[in-house]
């Protein structure tokens, strides 16, 4: 489940250097996506270049621990950002995203799950 997009690589150089072998690294001048992904039953945050996004065709619900804090489901089953009811809630959401960005992530290879549903 994608929850944030950078128009180009926005992490630091150390993060970029951890992405696989040099010849397999994606270009920095393309969109990169933060997404909730799962490996087996273990949720993690991935930062993935656009060509490496894969559709999740399992039909299984996503289950990252942050999901209920950040999103709500509508009648059709789609996820939507929880509305910020106050300016303080908007600031809290930005802080929450910043905290998620700082969480340890699995090495950026080609994740097999977790694209938008």
Secondary structure as the mmCIF struct_conf table of DSSP 4:
data_model
#
loop_
_struct_conf.conf_type_id
_struct_conf.id
_struct_conf.beg_label_comp_id
_struct_conf.beg_label_asym_id
_struct_conf.beg_label_seq_id
_struct_conf.end_label_comp_id
_struct_conf.end_label_asym_id
_struct_conf.end_label_seq_id
STRN STRN1 UNK A 2 UNK A 6
BEND BEND1 UNK A 7 UNK A 8
BEND BEND2 UNK A 11 UNK A 11
HELX_RH_AL_P HELX_RH_AL_P1 UNK A 13 UNK A 17
TURN_TY1_P TURN_TY1_P1 UNK A 18 UNK A 18
BEND BEND3 UNK A 19 UNK A 20
HELX_RH_3T_P HELX_RH_3T_P1 UNK A 22 UNK A 24
HELX_LH_PP_P HELX_LH_PP_P1 UNK A 25 UNK A 27
BEND BEND4 UNK A 28 UNK A 30
STRN STRN2 UNK A 32 UNK A 39
TURN_TY1_P TURN_TY1_P2 UNK A 40 UNK A 41
STRN STRN3 UNK A 42 UNK A 49
HELX_RH_3T_P HELX_RH_3T_P2 UNK A 50 UNK A 52
BEND BEND5 UNK A 58 UNK A 58
HELX_LH_PP_P HELX_LH_PP_P2 UNK A 60 UNK A 62
TURN_TY1_P TURN_TY1_P3 UNK A 65 UNK A 66
HELX_RH_AL_P HELX_RH_AL_P2 UNK A 67 UNK A 70
STRN STRN4 UNK A 71 UNK A 73
TURN_TY1_P TURN_TY1_P4 UNK A 75 UNK A 76
BEND BEND6 UNK A 77 UNK A 77
STRN STRN5 UNK A 79 UNK A 81
HELX_LH_PP_P HELX_LH_PP_P3 UNK A 82 UNK A 83
BEND BEND7 UNK A 86 UNK A 86
HELX_RH_AL_P HELX_RH_AL_P3 UNK A 87 UNK A 101
TURN_TY1_P TURN_TY1_P5 UNK A 102 UNK A 102
BEND BEND8 UNK A 103 UNK A 103
BEND BEND9 UNK A 109 UNK A 109
BEND BEND10 UNK A 112 UNK A 113
#
